[in-house]
Amino acid sequence: MLVQNNCVIHVPFMWLVHRMCCYSMEGSIVRLPDLIRLKKKYKAYLYLDEAHSIGATGPRGRGICDHWDCDPKDVDILMGTFTKSFASAGGYIAGNKVCML
């Protein structure tokens, strides 16, 4: 249950799967197709942390979705930084409109 604008809103039970895409110390990479299959089976939300994979993983450097040739729309929330691969400052959180509200 959430309280928003003095209204009580019932939120049904949901699962959120959060996973690092690439572990920088050991170089292991998440098996994204398996996570997407589980997400769909259990109707969960998938949140991927691309701090170490964006700019460095995949044939075009577009991260873990690019590496596995998966549709980014199958991931509900993508998060990453610009400091590691892009020699800049800042970061991003991306997702569909429903997840970002």
Backbone as CSV, one residue per row, in Angstrom:
resi,resn,N_x,N_y,N_z,CA_x,CA_y,CA_z,C_x,C_y,C_z
1,MET,0.835,-1.168,0.000,0.000,0.000,0.000,0.892,1.248,0.000
2,LEU,0.575,2.211,-0.811,1.294,3.481,-0.866,0.357,4.620,-0.521
3,VAL,0.904,5.661,0.060,0.128,6.871,0.300,0.682,7.940,-0.626
4,GLN,-0.179,8.450,-1.488,0.249,9.448,-2.453,-0.829,10.522,-2.541
5,ASN,-0.440,11.777,-2.365,-1.386,12.901,-2.414,-2.581,12.667,-1.493
6,ASN,-2.290,12.207,-0.280,-3.310,11.933,0.736,-4.303,10.850,0.327
7,CYS,-3.953,10.054,-0.661,-4.798,8.932,-1.084,-4.033,7.638,-0.813
8,VAL,-4.737,6.613,-0.466,-4.131,5.306,-0.276,-4.304,4.520,-1.567
9,ILE,-3.215,4.072,-2.116,-3.236,3.338,-3.375,-2.756,1.922,-3.103
10,HIS,-3.556,0.944,-3.485,-3.163,-0.440,-3.312,-2.203,-0.828,-4.438
11,VAL,-1.038,-1.335,-4.073,-0.061,-1.801,-5.052,0.038,-3.313,-4.920
12,PRO,-0.303,-4.064,-5.959,-0.213,-5.512,-5.855,1.237,-5.953,-5.650
13,PHE,1.403,-7.117,-5.069,2.730,-7.660,-4.828,3.471,-7.801,-6.144
14,MET,4.724,-7.393,-6.169,5.508,-7.508,-7.390,6.942,-7.875,-7.049
15,TRP,7.618,-8.455,-7.998,9.022,-8.810,-7.863,9.862,-7.835,-8.663
16,LEU,10.983,-7.449,-8.111,11.953,-6.630,-8.827,13.276,-7.370,-8.796
17,VAL,13.820,-7.654,-9.974,15.102,-8.331,-10.073,16.146,-7.287,-10.429
18,HIS,17.135,-7.116,-9.565,18.217,-6.169,-9.809,19.490,-6.965,-10.018
19,ARG,20.240,-6.644,-11.067,21.426,-7.428,-11.367,22.486,-6.558,-11.997
20,MET,23.726,-6.724,-11.518,24.870,-6.125,-12.195,25.053,-6.861,-13.512
21,CYS,25.393,-6.153,-14.564,25.572,-6.792,-15.870,26.951,-7.396,-16.027
22,CYS,27.939,-6.717,-15.474,29.318,-7.152,-15.629,30.058,-6.855,-14.334
23,TYR,30.716,-7.864,-13.799,31.522,-7.662,-12.595,32.935,-7.318,-13.015
24,SER,33.373,-6.095,-12.726,34.648,-5.602,-13.223,35.848,-6.347,-12.650
25,MET,35.742,-6.862,-11.446,36.888,-7.541,-10.835,37.130,-8.924,-11.422
26,GLU,36.085,-9.595,-11.861,36.264,-10.949,-12.385,35.870,-11.081,-13.853
27,GLY,35.154,-10.114,-14.382,34.790,-10.111,-15.795,33.616,-10.998,-16.165
28,SER,32.907,-11.524,-15.172,31.739,-12.351,-15.513,30.597,-11.463,-15.990
29,ILE,29.823,-11.999,-16.919,28.727,-11.254,-17.542,27.429,-12.003,-17.295
30,VAL,26.386,-11.266,-16.957,25.077,-11.860,-16.694,24.531,-12.509,-17.972
31,ARG,23.846,-13.612,-17.794,23.186,-14.288,-18.924,21.795,-13.667,-19.078
32,LEU,21.756,-12.580,-19.802,20.531,-11.785,-19.927,19.350,-12.563,-20.505
33,PRO,19.522,-13.394,-21.521,18.353,-14.133,-22.023,17.680,-14.977,-20.935
34,ASP,18.467,-15.558,-20.031,17.894,-16.342,-18.930,17.098,-15.455,-17.979
35,LEU,17.638,-14.270,-17.674,16.923,-13.343,-16.784,15.622,-12.865,-17.417
36,ILE,15.649,-12.591,-18.705,14.431,-12.147,-19.394,13.381,-13.250,-19.379
37,ARG,13.802,-14.485,-19.586,12.869,-15.620,-19.524,12.229,-15.721,-18.144
38,LEU,13.036,-15.585,-17.068,12.509,-15.630,-15.704,11.577,-14.457,-15.427
39,LYS,11.965,-13.283,-15.892,11.140,-12.079,-15.702,9.746,-12.281,-16.296
40,LYS,9.702,-12.818,-17.497,8.425,-13.036,-18.161,7.623,-14.146,-17.482
41,LYS,8.302,-15.201,-17.058,7.620,-16.317,-16.408,6.953,-15.887,-15.114
42,TYR,7.667,-15.079,-14.292,7.157,-14.683,-12.983,6.553,-13.287,-12.963
43,LYS,6.450,-12.657,-14.148,5.872,-11.307,-14.266,6.554,-10.321,-13.326
44,ALA,7.875,-10.366,-13.352,8.693,-9.495,-12.505,9.172,-8.289,-13.304
45,TYR,9.740,-7.336,-12.607,10.404,-6.203,-13.244,11.894,-6.481,-13.246
46,LEU,12.572,-6.089,-14.311,14.005,-6.325,-14.435,14.742,-4.995,-14.452
47,TYR,15.684,-4.845,-13.518,16.480,-3.622,-13.348,17.936,-4.014,-13.520
48,LEU,18.579,-3.502,-14.570,19.969,-3.839,-14.848,20.893,-2.663,-14.565
49,ASP,21.965,-2.946,-13.870,23.002,-1.966,-13.563,24.122,-2.140,-14.583
50,GLU,24.233,-1.187,-15.504,25.220,-1.268,-16.576,26.443,-0.389,-16.316
51,ALA,26.770,-0.144,-15.063,27.898,0.725,-14.731,29.208,0.245,-15.360
52,HIS,29.407,-1.062,-15.455,30.660,-1.588,-16.002,30.511,-2.179,-17.402
53,SER,29.307,-2.151,-17.952,29.131,-2.779,-19.267,28.840,-1.792,-20.389
54,ILE,28.203,-0.672,-20.091,27.888,0.280,-21.152,29.185,0.885,-21.703
55,GLY,29.305,0.907,-23.003,30.510,1.428,-23.642,31.609,0.394,-23.806
56,ALA,31.506,-0.742,-23.122,32.573,-1.741,-23.173,32.087,-3.121,-23.587
57,THR,30.798,-3.356,-23.553,30.256,-4.688,-23.821,29.402,-4.651,-25.077
58,GLY,29.483,-5.698,-25.846,28.699,-5.799,-27.073,29.497,-5.349,-28.274
59,PRO,29.129,-5.810,-29.449,29.886,-5.467,-30.655,29.891,-3.968,-30.973
60,ARG,28.887,-3.243,-30.526,28.834,-1.789,-30.757,29.029,-0.993,-29.464
61,GLY,29.341,-1.702,-28.363,29.569,-1.018,-27.086,28.305,-0.502,-26.433
62,ARG,27.161,-1.043,-26.796,25.877,-0.556,-26.272,25.413,-1.307,-25.035
63,GLY,26.281,-2.094,-24.438,25.943,-2.742,-23.181,25.500,-4.176,-23.331
64,ILE,24.895,-4.674,-22.261,24.579,-6.091,-22.157,23.493,-6.530,-23.141
65,CYS,22.536,-5.662,-23.448,21.514,-6.008,-24.455,22.163,-6.189,-25.821
66,ASP,23.121,-5.348,-26.134,23.869,-5.445,-27.384,24.694,-6.732,-27.407
67,HIS,25.314,-7.071,-26.293,26.138,-8.283,-26.194,25.333,-9.541,-26.500
68,TRP,24.131,-9.643,-25.932,23.293,-10.831,-26.105,22.291,-10.694,-27.252
69,ASP,22.280,-9.544,-27.940,21.322,-9.263,-29.005,19.879,-9.411,-28.502
70,CYS,19.627,-8.838,-27.319,18.288,-8.830,-26.718,17.634,-7.477,-26.956
71,ASP,16.334,-7.455,-26.961,15.588,-6.211,-27.117,15.638,-5.431,-25.797
72,PRO,16.154,-4.204,-25.795,16.188,-3.407,-24.557,14.809,-3.179,-23.948
73,LYS,13.750,-3.313,-24.743,12.395,-3.142,-24.214,11.997,-4.269,-23.263
74,ASP,12.762,-5.363,-23.270,12.510,-6.452,-22.329,13.073,-6.154,-20.940
75,VAL,13.864,-5.092,-20.832,14.422,-4.656,-19.552,13.622,-3.448,-19.092
76,ASP,13.104,-3.493,-17.876,12.236,-2.414,-17.408,13.013,-1.163,-17.014
77,ILE,14.150,-1.338,-16.357,14.953,-0.200,-15.926,16.416,-0.487,-16.220
78,LEU,17.066,0.442,-16.907,18.506,0.377,-17.175,19.177,1.531,-16.460
79,MET,20.276,1.254,-15.800,21.016,2.286,-15.077,22.481,2.166,-15.464
80,GLY,23.138,3.282,-15.629,24.564,3.261,-15.953,25.227,4.576,-15.611
81,THR,26.535,4.581,-15.741,27.307,5.790,-15.465,28.030,6.239,-16.729
82,PHE,28.360,7.502,-16.774,29.150,8.034,-17.883,30.620,8.137,-17.500
83,THR,30.958,7.873,-16.252,32.315,8.103,-15.767,33.312,7.039,-16.203
84,LYS,32.889,5.822,-16.406,33.835,4.749,-16.701,34.192,4.676,-18.179
85,SER,33.215,4.473,-19.039,33.497,4.276,-20.464,33.532,5.559,-21.279
86,PHE,32.880,6.595,-20.791,32.745,7.796,-21.607,33.595,8.962,-21.124
87,ALA,34.426,8.736,-20.107,35.331,9.777,-19.574,34.587,11.088,-19.343
88,SER,33.485,10.998,-18.646,32.644,12.156,-18.400,32.105,12.070,-16.983
89,ALA,31.105,12.846,-16.690,30.472,12.818,-15.372,28.981,12.566,-15.552
90,GLY,28.375,11.984,-14.543,26.928,11.773,-14.574,26.559,10.335,-14.828
91,GLY,25.300,10.137,-15.103,24.792,8.800,-15.342,23.374,8.884,-15.866
92,TYR,22.727,7.757,-15.934,21.368,7.727,-16.450,20.568,6.618,-15.782
93,ILE,19.280,6.799,-15.773,18.317,5.759,-15.451,17.268,5.843,-16.549
94,ALA,17.052,4.727,-17.239,16.131,4.720,-18.377,15.123,3.594,-18.203
95,GLY,13.928,3.851,-18.680,12.877,2.838,-18.626,11.627,3.371,-19.280
96,ASN,10.594,2.547,-19.258,9.348,3.025,-19.844,8.680,4.017,-18.918
97,LYS,7.679,4.695,-19.404,7.012,5.771,-18.663,6.419,5.280,-17.360
98,VAL,5.843,4.085,-17.337,5.234,3.551,-16.134,6.257,3.359,-15.020
99,CYS,7.427,2.838,-15.362,8.478,2.613,-14.356,9.104,3.910,-13.863
100,MET,9.111,4.923,-14.671,9.778,6.167,-14.304,8.911,7.104,-13.488
101,LEU,7.619,6.803,-13.364,6.732,7.680,-12.587,6.886,7.477,-11.121
